[in-house]
Amino acid sequence: MDWNDLRVFLAIVRTGSLGAAAKQLGVSHPTVGRRLHVLEQDGGQVFFRRTSQGLVLTDSGEKILYLAEEMERSALSIERHLGGNDQPEGLLRISSADWFACYVLAPVLTELSRRYPKIVPEVIPGHRLFDLTRRDADIAFRIVPFTEPDIVQRRLTTLSYGLYAAADLPFSPSQNGEDLGLILMSTAQAHYPDVLWLQQMFPRAKTVLTSSSRTVQAQMCGRGLGVAVLPRALGDQLTALRLVDVGSEPPGRDIWMGYHHDMRQMDRLRALADLAGEMIGT
């Protein structure tokens, strides 16, 4: 197989469309389509199927993905060796919640860029749990352990949570919280320990907003809409919020880092994993 055709294959996997792959590679849309056609003809199989979300790997495509990534790592290693550059380089797709990327991971990514300027982090923020077995991301950080097969995972640390109110408003709720507004996680996350803690602390309070985004919760809390339980790493950095003491603290959450074991030899992934362990791990 031609390495240039496999580069096109990998670009389509990572971007989800011929047009986006062409833009990433700096070639024309027809060139990408032609190289994919040649690759599929040579292999006698179809590697992608078209869906409303873009191009998705077929079973045949899944089978050659790992081999293509291995070839990519070898090719990049050869290029670095010949060029006298042993620095890891390339795109690294990172999945995490938006608040975690902004307030916990940002210093790690800054240091990563300082040490390894040729690594390009691509942060995919959101609440959805990306499937690492399907290469939705290279590495993920989240608050629940990974249950997918063949995932290398590590518990990095436990983050503390606190109860916050608007900094410029008084906080003097009644015993059961009848006059209090609660800002909570969305319905799908209603079972989270911090949600249950807050509802038990103020059983008569009314819910005024729900959101799966901690960043949105923090902003609305700072505007005086209600109180919110937030990670201390987020809440303590916002001047619009103040931490309030109600005699007990909400439960903390573990932070897990994971990646597919097939990716464990990717030098840019190892660079981030080691740095995250160094700067966040306990």
Buried (B, 14 or more C-beta within 10 A) or exposed (E): BEEBBBBBBBBBBBBBBBBBBBBBBEBEBEBBBBBBEBBBEEBEBEBBEEEEEBBBBBEBBBEBBEEBBEBBBEEBBEEBEEEEEEBBBBBBBBBBBBBBBBBBBEEBBEBBEEEBEEBEBEBBBBBEBBEBBBBBBBBBBBBEEBEEEEBBBBEBBEBBBBBBBBBEEEBEBEEEBEEBBBBBBBEEBEEBBBBBBBBEBBEEBEBBBBBBBBBBBBBBBBEBBBBBBBBBBBBBEBEBBBBEEBEEBBBBBEBBBBBBEBBEEBBBBBBBBEBBBEBBBE
